[in-house]
Amino acid sequence: MINLSRWVNQHTNDKKGAPGDKSAIIFGDQQYSYTDLADGIARLATVLKQDFGIKAGHRIAFLGNNCPRIIELLFACARIGAILVPLNWRLVVPELSAILADGGVSLVVVGQDQLQAAATIKAQLDGCTFAHAYQRPAVDLLSGSKPGTWPCLQELMGQVEAERNDREDGDDNPLLILYTSGTTGQPKGVVLTQSALMCSAGNSVAMHTMTADDHVLMVLPLFHAGGFCIHTLPALWVGATINLHEEFEPGAVLAAIGSGRPSLIGLVPAQISALVGHSDWSQTDVRHLRSVTTGSAVVPDACIEVWAERGVAAIQVYGTTETCALAIHQNCSNAVATRGSIGFAAKHCRIRVVDDQGQDVPTGQHGEILVTGSNVFAGYWRNQPATDQSLRGGWFHTGDIGYQRSDGSYVIAGRKAELIISGGENIYPAELEAILLEHPEIVEATVVGQADERWGEVPLAVVVTTHNSDLDKKRVLALFKDRLARFKHPREVKLVEKLPRNAMGKVEKHKL
């Protein structure tokens, strides 16, 4: 397997003689060929070493929207042996500052839209250098540090001779630290090595039967594992083309589907709902899409059906940040046959379903999902207790509850931590959520445990309805009649305007 730092270079002069001017990344009206990208990575690695003193093991954060620079940074870090820490720009200043301090970050690269937040952070944080990702702003900010005085990577990259040498020992080096909120809201830094990212790319290439002829439309945020691992890195491995969007905007995505003719796209359920609800949905030509990959939360049947009705395969993927976002999946050939499941183990993964004693459970019985494979993370950054708890006996304990069907496919029932124990009976929220989301007037729904004096806990359904809906508590509760055992039925229903979700579409149940 080619070292990750050489992935892009191989497509500038590969064994087939393919030209290096093939588009690697399309970003707005800009096109970066594989030659351009390779040159940018080499120049950036030189700048990081010469101008900022970055060495192996140093952490570099990126605070900004999707753009080619964050991809260049990842590969530049691979060359140096440094570690990239992508930041969720939706977080507020105290949250970002805490991550930077925990990560011991040396350099923060900032995008144009995040300059104000970065200036505030810099004024409060010592020992960390800040730099512009691209050009300097025309007007300096008035408060805190002045970003106009920060170094500009774009300018520095134009002033150096690119070094072409790669590290030869990089496969086991940490390359990414991705901070996850988890179910408690307390972020942990998931450490992913080069070898984990390469293994994950192999899983995704096999899942999508991806080739150099593919055109990927990328709208997921690159500060999450799904953004990098599901399509971006696999596409660059095989020499495909990526149409990269700064962020998800339904009209722009539909326009790109219709005019750019992508073959692959990844979308979370909330994004699918937004596309279907847009006025351009019905007239957008989607026939050239080979598949739409979705996951990240309970996927309503409607999110699968809307693509099937248009002749496009919607395939589900299951994974966590700790597994590089991919461990179990469907593919185009089995998506229909395995409907209702999340598919089978990825090519380079093994899966177990175990009870509380760590013993494998029979087919059809609920248990915790365990994953092993080279795509599994190395540990949590500076958090050995959490690492020891999650990585036991060579297996990653996901904390997700599921079961294996007789055909070998897997079904996820919910988070172990979200399990509701009512009168000694186990209730898995995903079972209830699936029924709620079948109703055409319910656009969002989740189920959480509510304290109860008699039963300990009872299910509480939190529901978002369509604008003109007249659904009330009685009608919502009636949806469960003859569908689930009586003890599983919600005891209360709350109608709300929206559910709190993170950038990947997962409901933040700890906030509820």
C-alpha angles and dihedrals in degrees: 000000000000115000109257092241088062099049096098095041092057090065094053091067110001129172092265091057093241111173117256091224092077110122113262097172132016111196115176107302092342125095124198115197120207087257091052091048094048090049092048092051092050093048093046092050089052092049093048091053100039103035102030103027093236113174137175111302096021116130122231119190126205120206111184149079122289111295138142091262094072089053091049089049093054093053092041089054089051089056093050100036090243125137127242119217109192111201126215101239090202090071120097125246098266091051093048092046091052092052093048091050093046092048094048088227117195100190133025118200111203132202123219097258094051099052096106093052091044092051090054092048093049091053089056101038127073129205098024127111121216127207138177117251093215131349129357116257117255093235126039117233114255100222132059119348117357110241089201087074094052121101115266116224093203092058094044092049089057091056102055138074108240118244112221101194120113131203112257097200101053106110096094095036117114107250107167134036110191117186115219126194095212122189094302097054091238109123121230124191111238110208115215121187128212090253091053091052092047092050091048090051089054090052091051095045088054092045094053098029082232120192139173088268092066123106113206123202106208117196101143115105115263092218087077128068092241092060095055102030109039098056116342103068094034090052092052090047094057096036099251126149124257124205099202121200123198090229140334116290114163098217093047092047093051090048090052091048091051099043105023094049097214119189098205135034136167120216135168116227094258090056092049089053090050092052093048091049093052119102092236096055099093096050097042113110107231099163095108092060109105094192145350112216116210139170137107094120142019102311112219115224088240090065089058097041096054090062095041089055088057094047096255125127114236109201126191125224128193125199144113134233086262091060095043088260095291131083107123127026150156123233135205093270097053105027094101096043093049097042112152092034135080092236132237137324114290118254096264098033137088122204133203132183111209141177126234090279092055094252121138112255126220122264110284095023122115120245143139117293114238124191133195130178142105089279092068117109125259095232144288115301111260091342110106096164092057090045092052091048095052101037108055128156093353093303131107110229103216098192088228121125120219146128141228120246124221091260090059096254122125134235124201116218099181146281118320088225089052093052110128115216109198118179090338094308122117117234120189112206094212090067091058094040092055091057093047093050092054090071111095093220094054112083098171133016141165136173126219135173120264123197114253127184095217104036102025092233136014130188119264118197116212110196139186114199134195117274096259098038121128094193113145135184094273094053093045092051090049089064090075097053110121090355101085136014112278094246089061095057118109114256093204139026126206120194112208137171095240143348123243107252135176124228093276093055097255115144110243096227094176087068091054 
